[in-house]
Structures are given as structure tokens and as C-alpha cells.
Amino acid sequence: MLSGFGLGRGPVSAALAVALLLAPVSGAAAPDDGLDAQIDAIFAGLDGTSPGCVVAASRDGKVLFRRSYGMASLELNAPITPDTVFEAGSASKQFVAATVLLLAREHHIGLSDDIRRYLPEMPDYGSVITIADLLHHTSGIRDWGSLVMLQGWPRNSRTTTNADVLAIVSRQRQLNFKPGTHFLYSNSNYNLLVIIVERVTGRSINEVSRAKIFSPLGMSSTRWRSDYQVVVPGRAAAYGRDPRGWYNDPVIEDAFGNGGLLTTIDDIARWQDALDRGTLGPGFTEQMQEKGTLRDGHAIGYGLGLYVSRYRGWLEIYHEGITGGYHSWVARYPEQKLAVRMLCNGNAIPARPFGRRIADILLPPTTTAPAVPSRPIPVGTYADLLTGIPIRVASDASGALLVNGRPAAPAGPDRWQIPDDIFDFSGGTLVRETIQGERFAYRLVIAPRQATSADYAGRYCSSEAGACLVIRSGADGLTLSGPRGPAQALRPAYGAVFTSSVYPSGQQVTVTFERSRAGKVTGLRTSDQSAYGIAFIKEPKAIAH
């Protein structure tokens, strides 16, 4: 979707050159006209007719550039400036993690504590979920966004609070997996962490974060969006893009911690500088970016609210964020003492690719030999052994490999990449390696030519999802209807497994039908990339085909 967004060149205000001399961090480098021109070329086209971004980078605390592009409000014709307030999306998670870590260092909370000590509403799953599991996304707790999607209300289509999130996840009778055995990014983890902070301290996380982080670091324009209706001076409007052009895409959620940090580019600079300098205490930065460890000792690629990986051979500590129309990129390259930050108010603006193009300019050049795969992966349908979710491997007319229709780039002998996942066929079986360092095995399955079994038709209800789905059988096969919107086709994948999109979000789900020993269809389970195996029970009353 992002790659089709066309960009051309736009102006930069004269006031910005003056503002650059007043950089908020520990020193300001002399303006580099050549560097400015290279950055302008990346953001060309974000002008008076589009939303845009404010972007900056620093090395060893000294500002290399700070630039603004596009409009904070298309309706009011107000340009973005360095003082414009944006929502940081999931890049906010590092601030929840930092608040929790500071409380742990003061012995108000233990990272190995059972979360049910603070959240007695959560079921006993037979295995302890720790605070660290929430921080590292190893809890197995399902993402609440996937659950409300099944109700017909995808994220940001209605107001949801953290109390709602707790109610949603606490009625889940199963986890995605046993705690500590896998990594799976789930926003629910960070909403629960906010609730825990507030129960432990007896104060709002806004007060706690301000006292421990925002005020000490001089982040005077930063706060949590706990009430989306509150007026925030200087906040950029948020926009989405479709064939009609730009449209308003504000955040209407009161759930936060998974996102919801309102901030400015200069406040993010202060935060990055504090991490680089260890301002928040000895070993604090190292603990924030220490990779989580699974119960079997395997290290994952996620620290405390931060991804930890390598980009072009350099250590990259980063997080991206998307909420409503806001898009952010916050990255540090500690070995080069480099920090890059970007806040945008158009969700069609590709923040991560743009951020890495900036890093490409500022990091030392590297040379790598082009990868040449020794053989293609056999085409066909493959099923994830953990979830049953299928992927389709094919090739186009030129012989290039496609995974679920997306082109894969060679990453070495028998290895292909899309864009962060590696698909490895070196052992004769397909294995997906994630950026978090996990490996998931797949098996080749036989895909049916057409959907059969009219007895799949019926109404299926789930107490966990709080919703019912209707399956109908017709001449063109099976369809799925959720609580809202038109029926969607159920596409056969393999065996009793089908795939479909769920209206109105369009997100793909995998549907697996279940039968009794007598062969009667008794229910189905839905899975997507954030919530596995949600059980729906078939009602006895038949649905007309």
C-alpha cells in the first residue's frame, strides 16, 4: 500500500532554519546544506496540500538536522513546525516500559511478579505470566484488537478504555501459547501494564511518568492521551489516504499504553539523548535494550518496549508506531552514537522506510555481496505448525518468488526475505525466521480445489470474542458474516481450514472447522497474527443456505 504513494518536492520554511540553531539537546552542529538537500529529497511532495512529518537526527547529542514538511491541519492551512504535537503510536511502549522499570528499581514492583498479584481479574492459565512477559510480549495474551474486530468494531472505530481491554482479555479462557515459550506482539500487554502501574502507585500513569521521566528530562510537551476528547494545544490533525485522497483519521480511543503518547520531536530528542547518556540511572539503558529470554533460554529481538536488531550490520534500537492517521519512527544506532526520529500525521507516509533512508545517509557505507538463492522453494500451500495459519508460495512470470502475493528478495542460499521475515528452505522444509529471532516451522499441505461440506453452514458464537459468526453455503462456496457488514467469501486453504477477510477492517482470519468423533460439525476456531484459536460453538438451529 505504501509503495504506491507518489511524492514530489516541497518547500521548507525560513523559520525552521532559525529553530535549528535553538536545538534542545546538548549541542547543535552547523547546518549542512548538502545533508539538508538529501533529507528534503526523501520528503519531497509533503507540502501545503498534504499532511507531513517533522524529522530530526543527532550524533552524540549534537543535532545534524531538524526539518518540517507538510501541514498540521489541511482544513486550517496550518503547517507542521518543530513544536507540533503528534501521537507516537506504538513507539509509546518504551515509555510505559521505562516507567515500569523505574518502579521496579525502586522495589515497588518485581519484574518476575505474577501479574495476577495486581490483576486478580485475569484467569489462572496454569502457568505464571510475569510482568517481564508483558514487557517482552511473551505472555501469550491475545491482542484485544483482534477480539473486537470479530465483534465488527476494529481498532479506532469506537471508543475503548483500558478497563474495557482488561474485561476483554480477562474473559479469554486460553492463551496464544504457554507463557515464555514464544514471542508474539500483543498490544494487550501494554494496556495491562498501565493498569498495573496505576494500581501499584495509586496515581495515574500520566502523573507517574511525568514525575519520573517527562519532568526530569524537560519533556514539557509530552503527556498520555487518556481522554481523546481533551483539547491539546498545537496537536496535528491525523489523516488517512484512500482513492478519494486524504481524509480525517483521528484517534477516538481512550485505551493507551499500547500507544497514546502525545509528544514533539524535541521531546523525543531529549529522551533519546537521555538513553544514550544513561541519565536515568546506571545500567538503565542497558536494561531497557536487553533482549528478552524465553523459558528455554532462547533470546528474542525485543527488549523493554524496544526492538533490538541489526541494520546493515549496525545495532539498531527502534520502534515504529501507527495509530489512526499518526505514524512515527524512533531509532538509535548506539555504535555510531546516532539517533533518528520522525513524527508524521498521515498514515500513508512510510515512516520506517523513510527513517531507514535517513540512516542510510548517516551510517558508514557497507558492502554486501548480492544474495543468490541456490534453488527456489517448492510452490504450494504451507501451514504454520503452531497456529495452522496458511501461507501460499508461488512464482510470477519472471520466476520471482511470491509469498502470499508479496515478492520475496533473495537473502542467501535457500533463503528469501519479506521484508523482515526470512523464509529458509535449506533443510528441505520451510522455516520462517522472524526479526525477533524465532523460528516457526511449516509443512506443505494439499489445498482443495473447491469448498465442500454444506454442513459447515450455521451460526457460531464465542463467549471469548463476545460475538457470533454466520457461515452460509451457496453455489459459489462458503461465506462468512460478522456482526456488521456484508458477507465475505471463505476461501479453502487445506483440509477444514479456510481464510477470509473480516468486514469492516479487511483483516484476514483463518477459520478452522471442528468435528466431533461422530463427524458432526461442532464449532470453529479463528486465528490471525495476534490471536490464535478463538473458539466458536455451533448453535443447533440450522441456517438457511
C-alpha positions as CSV (number, residue, x, y, z in Angstrom):
1,M,0.0,0.0,0.0
2,L,2.7,2.5,0.9
3,S,4.9,1.8,-2.1
4,G,2.2,3.3,-4.4
5,F,2.2,6.6,-2.7
6,G,3.6,9.2,-5.1
7,L,5.7,12.1,-3.8
8,G,7.2,15.3,-5.3
9,R,9.2,18.1,-3.7
10,G,8.0,20.8,-1.3
11,P,9.3,24.0,0.4
12,V,11.0,24.4,3.8
13,S,10.1,27.5,6.0
14,A,12.7,30.1,6.8
15,A,11.7,29.9,10.4
16,L,12.9,26.4,10.6
17,A,16.5,27.5,9.9
18,V,16.3,29.7,12.9
19,A,14.7,27.0,15.0
20,L,17.5,24.6,14.1
21,L,20.0,26.9,15.9
22,L,17.9,26.6,19.0
23,A,18.2,22.7,19.2
24,P,17.1,21.3,22.5
25,V,19.7,18.7,23.1
26,S,23.2,19.1,24.3
27,G,24.8,20.7,21.2
28,A,24.0,21.9,17.7
29,A,26.0,21.1,14.7
30,A,26.5,23.7,11.9
31,P,23.8,23.3,9.2
32,D,24.9,21.1,6.4
33,D,23.3,22.2,3.2
34,G,24.2,19.0,1.4
35,L,22.7,16.9,4.1
36,D,19.5,19.1,4.2
37,A,19.1,18.6,0.5
38,Q,19.4,14.8,0.8
39,I,16.7,14.8,3.5
40,D,14.5,17.2,1.5
41,A,14.6,14.7,-1.4
42,I,13.3,11.9,0.8
43,F,10.3,14.0,1.9
44,A,9.7,15.8,-1.4
45,G,6.0,16.2,-2.1
46,L,4.9,16.7,1.5
47,D,3.8,20.3,1.1
48,G,0.8,22.6,1.6
49,T,-1.6,20.1,0.0
50,S,-0.7,17.1,2.3
51,P,-0.1,16.1,5.8
52,G,3.6,15.6,6.6
53,C,6.3,15.0,9.1
54,V,8.8,16.6,11.4
55,V,12.1,14.7,11.3
56,A,15.5,15.1,13.0
57,A,18.7,13.3,13.7
58,S,21.6,13.8,16.1
59,R,25.0,12.3,16.7
60,D,26.5,12.2,20.2
61,G,23.8,14.6,21.2
62,K,24.6,17.2,18.5
63,V,21.8,18.0,16.1
64,L,22.6,17.1,12.5
65,F,19.3,18.4,11.1
66,R,15.7,19.2,12.1
67,R,13.2,19.6,9.3
68,S,9.4,20.1,8.9
69,Y,7.3,19.1,5.9
70,G,3.6,19.3,5.1
71,M,0.6,20.5,7.0
72,A,-0.5,20.0,10.6
73,S,-4.0,20.9,9.5
74,L,-5.3,20.8,5.9
75,E,-8.5,22.4,6.9
76,L,-6.9,25.3,8.8
77,N,-3.9,25.6,6.4
78,A,-1.5,25.3,9.3
79,P,2.0,24.0,8.6
80,I,3.9,21.5,10.7
81,T,6.6,23.0,12.9
82,P,9.1,21.5,15.4
83,D,6.6,22.4,18.1
84,T,3.7,20.5,16.6
85,V,2.4,17.7,18.9
86,F,1.9,14.2,17.4
87,E,0.8,10.9,18.7
88,A,3.6,8.4,18.7
89,G,1.6,5.2,18.3
90,S,3.4,2.0,19.4
91,A,6.6,3.9,19.8
92,S,4.9,4.9,23.1
93,K,5.5,1.4,24.5
94,Q,9.1,2.3,25.5
95,F,7.8,5.0,27.9
96,V,5.4,2.5,29.7
97,A,8.3,0.1,29.9
98,A,10.6,2.8,31.3
99,T,8.0,3.7,33.9
100,V,7.7,0.1,35.0
101,L,11.4,-0.4,35.1
102,L,11.9,2.7,37.3
103,L,9.2,1.4,39.7
104,A,11.0,-2.0,39.8
105,R,14.3,-0.3,40.5
106,E,12.6,1.4,43.5
107,H,11.2,-2.0,44.6
108,H,7.6,-1.1,44.1
109,I,7.1,-4.0,41.7
110,G,9.1,-7.0,40.6
111,L,9.6,-7.9,37.0
112,S,9.2,-11.6,37.9
113,D,6.0,-11.0,39.8
114,D,2.8,-12.9,38.7
115,I,0.5,-10.4,37.1
116,R,-2.4,-11.9,39.0
117,R,-1.0,-10.3,42.1
118,Y,-2.0,-6.9,40.5
119,L,-4.7,-8.1,38.1
120,P,-6.8,-10.7,40.0
121,E,-9.4,-10.5,37.3
122,M,-7.1,-12.5,35.0
123,P,-7.8,-16.2,34.8
124,D,-5.3,-18.8,36.1
125,Y,-3.9,-20.4,32.9
126,G,-1.9,-23.0,34.8
127,S,1.3,-21.1,34.1
128,V,2.5,-17.9,35.7
129,I,2.5,-14.8,33.5
130,T,5.1,-12.3,34.8
131,I,5.5,-8.6,34.4
132,A,8.5,-9.3,32.3
133,D,6.3,-11.5,30.0
134,L,4.1,-8.4,29.4
135,L,7.1,-6.2,28.7
136,H,8.7,-8.6,26.3
137,H,5.4,-9.8,24.6
138,T,6.0,-13.4,25.7
139,S,2.8,-13.6,27.8
140,G,0.7,-15.4,25.2
141,I,-2.2,-13.0,25.9
142,R,-4.3,-12.3,22.8
143,D,-4.3,-8.9,21.2
144,W,-7.6,-7.1,22.1
145,G,-7.7,-5.5,18.7
146,S,-8.2,-8.9,17.1
147,L,-11.0,-9.7,19.5
148,V,-13.0,-6.5,19.0
149,M,-12.5,-6.9,15.2
150,L,-14.6,-10.1,15.4
151,Q,-17.4,-8.1,17.0
152,G,-17.4,-5.9,14.0
153,W,-15.6,-3.0,15.7
154,P,-11.9,-2.9,14.5
155,R,-9.4,-0.6,16.3
156,N,-10.3,3.1,16.4
157,S,-13.9,2.5,15.2
158,R,-15.3,3.2,18.7
159,T,-14.0,4.4,22.0
160,T,-12.4,1.7,24.1
161,T,-10.8,2.2,27.5
162,N,-8.1,0.3,29.4
163,A,-10.9,-1.0,31.6
164,D,-12.6,-2.4,28.5
165,V,-9.3,-4.1,27.5
166,L,-9.0,-5.7,30.9
167,A,-12.6,-7.0,30.6
168,I,-11.9,-8.3,27.1
169,V,-8.7,-10.2,27.9
170,S,-9.8,-11.5,31.2
171,R,-12.6,-13.5,29.6
172,Q,-10.2,-15.4,27.4
173,R,-10.1,-19.0,28.6
174,Q,-7.0,-19.7,26.5
175,L,-3.7,-18.1,25.6
176,N,-2.0,-18.0,22.3
177,F,0.8,-20.2,23.8
178,K,2.2,-21.1,27.2
179,P,3.8,-18.0,28.8
180,G,7.5,-17.6,28.0
181,T,7.6,-20.1,25.1
182,H,7.2,-17.7,22.2
183,F,7.3,-14.0,21.3
184,L,4.0,-12.5,19.9
185,Y,3.5,-8.8,19.7
186,S,0.2,-8.0,21.5
187,N,-1.0,-4.6,22.4
188,S,-2.9,-6.0,25.3
189,N,0.3,-6.5,27.3
190,Y,1.0,-2.7,27.5
191,N,-2.6,-1.7,28.3
192,L,-2.4,-4.1,31.3
193,L,1.0,-2.6,32.3
194,V,-0.6,0.8,32.6
195,I,-3.4,-0.6,34.8
196,I,-0.7,-2.3,37.0
197,V,1.3,1.0,37.3
198,E,-1.8,2.8,38.4
199,R,-2.9,0.2,40.9
200,V,0.6,-0.1,42.4
201,T,1.1,3.7,42.8
202,G,-2.5,4.9,43.3
203,R,-1.8,7.6,40.7
204,S,-2.4,7.9,37.0
205,I,0.4,6.9,34.8
206,N,0.4,10.5,33.5
207,E,1.4,11.6,37.0
208,V,3.9,8.8,37.4
209,S,5.6,9.2,34.0
210,R,5.7,13.0,34.5
211,A,7.4,12.7,37.8
212,K,9.9,10.1,36.8
213,I,10.6,10.8,33.2
214,F,9.0,13.8,31.5
215,S,9.8,16.5,34.0
216,P,13.3,15.3,34.9
217,L,14.2,15.2,31.2
218,G,12.5,18.5,30.3
219,M,9.8,16.8,28.1
220,S,7.3,19.6,28.8
221,S,5.1,18.9,25.8
222,T,4.7,15.2,26.5
223,R,1.6,13.5,28.1
224,W,-0.5,10.4,27.7
225,R,-3.7,10.5,25.7
226,S,-6.0,9.0,28.4
227,D,-9.0,11.0,27.1
228,Y,-9.1,11.6,23.4
229,Q,-11.6,14.5,23.8
230,V,-9.2,16.7,25.8
231,V,-8.0,19.7,23.8
232,V,-4.3,19.5,23.2
233,P,-2.8,22.9,22.0
234,G,-0.6,22.5,18.9
235,R,-1.7,18.9,18.1
236,A,-1.6,18.0,14.4
237,A,-4.7,16.6,12.9
238,A,-4.4,13.0,11.7
239,Y,-5.1,11.8,8.1
240,G,-5.6,8.6,6.2
241,R,-5.5,8.2,2.5
242,D,-7.7,6.3,0.0
243,P,-8.6,6.7,-3.7
244,R,-10.6,9.9,-2.7
245,G,-7.4,11.4,-1.4
246,W,-6.6,12.5,2.2
247,Y,-9.4,12.1,4.9
248,N,-9.6,12.8,8.6
249,D,-8.5,9.8,10.7
250,P,-8.4,11.0,14.3
251,V,-7.8,8.7,17.3
252,I,-11.1,8.1,19.2
253,E,-9.7,5.6,21.7
254,D,-9.1,6.0,25.4
255,A,-7.2,2.8,25.7
256,F,-3.5,3.7,25.9
257,G,-0.1,2.4,26.8
258,N,-0.1,0.3,23.7
259,G,0.1,3.8,22.1
260,G,-1.2,7.2,23.1
261,L,1.9,9.2,23.9
262,L,1.5,12.8,22.8
263,T,4.8,14.4,22.2
264,T,7.1,16.6,20.0
265,I,10.2,15.9,18.0
266,D,12.3,17.9,20.5
267,D,11.0,15.9,23.5
268,I,11.8,12.7,21.7
269,A,15.3,14.1,21.2
270,R,15.6,14.6,24.9
271,W,14.5,11.0,25.5
272,Q,17.0,9.6,23.0
273,D,19.8,11.7,24.5
274,A,18.9,10.5,28.0
275,L,19.2,6.9,26.9
276,D,22.5,7.5,25.2
277,R,23.9,9.3,28.2
278,G,22.4,7.0,30.9
279,T,20.7,9.9,32.5
280,L,18.0,7.8,34.2
281,G,20.5,5.7,36.2
282,P,23.4,3.3,36.0
283,G,22.6,0.4,33.8
284,F,19.1,1.7,33.0
285,T,19.7,2.0,29.2
286,E,21.3,-1.4,29.1
287,Q,18.3,-3.0,30.9
288,M,15.9,-1.3,28.5
289,Q,17.5,-2.7,25.4
290,E,18.5,-6.1,26.8
291,K,16.8,-8.8,24.8
292,G,14.1,-10.9,26.4
293,T,14.7,-14.5,27.0
294,L,12.3,-17.4,26.6
295,R,12.0,-20.1,29.2
296,D,14.3,-22.4,27.2
297,G,17.0,-19.7,27.2
298,H,16.4,-18.5,23.6
299,A,16.9,-14.8,23.2
300,I,14.3,-12.8,21.3
301,G,14.8,-9.5,19.5
302,Y,12.6,-7.3,21.8
303,G,13.8,-5.5,24.9
304,L,11.6,-3.4,27.1
305,G,9.3,-1.6,24.7
306,L,12.1,-1.6,22.1
307,Y,13.1,-3.8,19.1
308,V,16.7,-4.8,19.2
309,S,18.3,-5.9,15.9
310,R,20.9,-5.2,13.4
311,Y,20.5,-3.0,10.3
312,R,23.3,-3.0,7.7
313,G,25.5,-4.7,10.4
314,W,24.9,-1.9,13.0
315,L,23.0,-2.3,16.3
316,E,19.5,-0.7,15.8
317,I,17.3,0.0,18.8
318,Y,13.9,1.2,17.5
319,H,10.1,1.2,17.5
320,E,7.6,2.2,14.8
321,G,4.1,3.5,15.7
322,I,0.8,3.7,13.8
323,T,-2.4,4.9,15.4
324,G,-5.2,6.4,13.4
325,G,-3.5,8.7,11.0
326,Y,-0.4,9.1,13.0
327,H,2.9,7.4,12.1
328,S,6.2,7.5,13.9
329,W,9.7,6.1,13.8
330,V,12.2,6.4,16.7
331,A,15.6,4.7,16.3
332,R,19.0,4.7,17.8
333,Y,22.3,3.3,16.5
334,P,24.4,3.3,19.6
335,E,27.6,2.0,18.0
336,Q,27.5,5.2,15.8
337,K,26.1,7.4,18.6
338,L,23.3,8.2,16.0
339,A,19.6,8.9,16.7
340,V,16.9,9.3,14.1
341,R,13.3,10.4,14.9
342,M,10.3,11.1,12.9
343,L,6.7,12.1,13.7
344,C,4.1,12.1,10.9
345,N,0.3,12.8,10.7
346,G,-0.5,10.8,7.5
347,N,-0.7,7.0,7.8
348,A,0.2,6.6,4.1
349,I,3.6,8.2,4.8
350,P,6.0,5.3,5.1
351,A,7.8,6.3,8.3
352,R,10.1,3.2,8.7
353,P,11.3,3.2,5.1
354,F,11.9,6.9,5.2
355,G,13.7,6.6,8.6
356,R,16.0,3.9,7.3
357,R,16.7,6.0,4.2
358,I,17.9,8.7,6.6
359,A,20.0,6.1,8.4
360,D,21.5,5.0,5.1
361,I,22.8,8.6,4.6
362,L,24.2,8.9,8.1
363,L,25.7,5.4,8.7
364,P,29.1,4.4,7.3
365,P,28.8,2.7,4.0
366,T,28.8,-1.1,3.9
367,T,29.3,-3.5,1.1
368,T,27.5,-6.8,0.9
369,A,27.6,-9.3,-1.9
370,P,24.2,-9.9,-3.6
371,A,22.4,-12.9,-2.3
372,V,21.9,-15.7,-4.8
373,P,19.5,-18.5,-3.9
374,S,20.6,-22.0,-4.9
375,R,17.1,-23.3,-5.6
376,P,13.5,-22.0,-5.3
377,I,11.1,-23.0,-2.6
378,P,8.6,-25.5,-4.0
379,V,5.4,-23.7,-4.7
380,G,2.2,-24.7,-2.8
381,T,0.3,-24.0,0.4
382,Y,2.2,-24.3,3.7
383,A,0.7,-24.4,7.2
384,D,2.3,-23.0,10.3
385,L,2.7,-25.9,12.7
386,L,1.9,-23.7,15.8
387,T,-1.2,-21.9,14.5
388,G,-2.3,-23.7,11.3
389,I,-2.3,-20.3,9.5
390,P,-1.6,-21.0,5.9
391,I,0.7,-19.1,3.5
392,R,0.9,-19.6,-0.2
393,V,4.2,-19.8,-2.1
394,A,4.1,-19.1,-5.8
395,S,6.2,-17.6,-8.5
396,D,5.4,-14.9,-11.1
397,A,6.1,-14.9,-14.8
398,S,9.7,-13.9,-14.3
399,G,10.3,-16.7,-11.8
400,A,10.5,-14.4,-8.8
401,L,9.2,-15.9,-5.5
402,L,5.9,-14.7,-4.1
403,V,4.7,-15.4,-0.5
404,N,1.0,-14.6,-0.1
405,G,1.4,-12.5,-3.3
406,R,4.3,-10.4,-2.0
407,P,7.6,-10.5,-3.8
408,A,10.4,-12.1,-1.8
409,A,14.0,-10.9,-2.1
410,P,16.9,-13.4,-2.1
411,A,18.7,-13.4,1.2
412,G,21.2,-16.2,0.7
413,P,21.2,-19.8,-0.5
414,D,17.7,-21.2,0.0
415,R,16.7,-18.0,2.0
416,W,14.2,-15.4,1.0
417,Q,13.1,-12.2,2.8
418,I,9.8,-10.3,3.1
419,P,10.6,-7.7,4.5
420,D,11.8,-8.6,8.0
421,D,10.9,-12.3,7.9
422,I,13.3,-14.8,6.4
423,F,11.9,-17.9,4.7
424,D,14.5,-20.7,4.9
425,F,14.3,-23.9,2.9
426,S,17.9,-25.0,3.5
427,G,16.9,-28.1,5.4
428,G,14.3,-29.2,2.8
429,T,11.5,-27.9,5.0
430,L,10.2,-24.3,5.2
431,V,11.1,-22.3,8.3
432,R,10.1,-18.7,8.9
433,E,12.7,-16.7,10.9
434,T,11.3,-13.6,12.5
435,I,13.1,-10.3,13.3
436,Q,12.6,-11.3,16.9
437,G,14.9,-14.3,16.4
438,E,12.2,-17.0,16.5
439,R,11.9,-19.9,14.0
440,F,8.5,-21.3,13.0
441,A,8.2,-24.5,11.0
442,Y,5.7,-25.0,8.2
443,R,4.5,-28.1,6.4
444,L,3.4,-28.5,2.8
445,V,-0.3,-29.2,2.7
446,I,-2.7,-30.2,0.0
447,A,-5.1,-27.4,-0.9
448,P,-8.6,-28.4,-2.0
449,R,-9.9,-27.4,-5.5
450,Q,-13.2,-26.2,-4.1
451,A,-15.0,-25.9,-0.8
452,T,-17.3,-28.8,0.2
453,S,-19.3,-29.8,3.2
454,A,-22.5,-27.8,3.3
455,D,-22.8,-28.9,7.0
456,Y,-20.3,-26.1,7.8
457,A,-23.3,-23.7,7.4
458,G,-24.6,-22.4,10.7
459,R,-24.4,-19.8,13.4
460,Y,-21.3,-20.0,15.6
461,C,-20.9,-18.0,18.9
462,S,-18.0,-17.3,21.1
463,S,-18.0,-16.1,24.7
464,E,-14.3,-15.2,24.4
465,A,-14.9,-12.9,21.4
466,G,-18.3,-11.8,22.6
467,A,-19.6,-12.2,19.1
468,C,-21.3,-14.6,16.7
469,L,-20.4,-15.5,13.1
470,V,-22.7,-16.9,10.4
471,I,-21.4,-19.3,7.8
472,R,-23.6,-19.9,4.7
473,S,-23.1,-22.4,1.8
474,G,-24.1,-21.5,-1.7
475,A,-23.3,-22.2,-5.3
476,D,-20.1,-20.2,-5.1
477,G,-19.0,-21.8,-1.9
478,L,-19.0,-20.7,1.7
479,T,-19.4,-17.1,3.1
480,L,-18.7,-15.6,6.5
481,S,-20.8,-12.8,8.0
482,G,-19.7,-11.0,11.1
483,P,-21.9,-8.8,13.4
484,R,-21.5,-5.9,10.9
485,G,-21.2,-5.6,7.2
486,P,-21.7,-7.8,4.1
487,A,-20.8,-11.5,3.8
488,Q,-17.2,-12.3,2.9
489,A,-16.0,-15.3,0.9
490,L,-14.4,-18.2,2.7
491,R,-11.6,-19.4,0.6
492,P,-10.5,-23.0,1.0
493,A,-6.9,-23.4,2.2
494,Y,-6.4,-27.1,3.1
495,G,-8.5,-29.7,4.9
496,A,-11.1,-28.0,7.1
497,V,-9.2,-24.7,7.0
498,F,-10.4,-21.6,5.2
499,T,-9.3,-18.0,5.0
500,S,-11.4,-14.8,4.9
501,S,-11.3,-11.1,5.4
502,V,-13.5,-9.7,8.3
503,Y,-15.6,-6.7,7.5
504,P,-15.1,-3.7,8.0
505,S,-11.4,-4.0,8.8
506,G,-10.5,-6.2,5.9
507,Q,-8.0,-8.1,8.1
508,Q,-7.5,-11.7,7.1
509,V,-8.5,-14.5,9.5
510,T,-8.1,-18.3,9.3
511,V,-11.1,-20.3,10.1
512,T,-10.7,-24.0,11.1
513,F,-13.9,-26.1,11.4
514,E,-14.1,-28.8,14.1
515,R,-16.0,-32.0,14.2
516,S,-17.0,-34.5,16.9
517,R,-15.8,-38.1,16.8
518,A,-19.1,-38.9,15.2
519,G,-18.3,-36.5,12.3
520,K,-20.7,-33.7,13.2
521,V,-19.5,-30.1,12.9
522,T,-19.5,-28.7,16.4
523,G,-17.6,-25.5,16.1
524,L,-14.8,-23.5,14.5
525,R,-11.7,-21.6,15.6
526,T,-10.5,-18.3,14.2
527,S,-6.9,-17.2,14.2
528,D,-5.0,-14.2,12.9
529,Q,-1.4,-13.0,13.5
530,S,-2.3,-11.7,17.0
531,A,-4.9,-14.0,18.4
532,Y,-4.8,-17.8,18.0
533,G,-7.6,-20.4,18.2
534,I,-10.6,-18.4,19.4
535,A,-13.4,-21.0,19.9
536,F,-16.8,-20.5,18.4
537,I,-19.5,-23.1,19.2
538,K,-22.1,-24.1,16.6
539,E,-25.7,-23.4,17.5
540,P,-28.0,-26.3,17.0
541,K,-30.5,-24.4,14.8
542,A,-29.7,-24.6,11.1
543,I,-29.0,-21.6,8.9
544,A,-30.7,-21.5,5.5
545,H,-28.2,-21.9,2.7
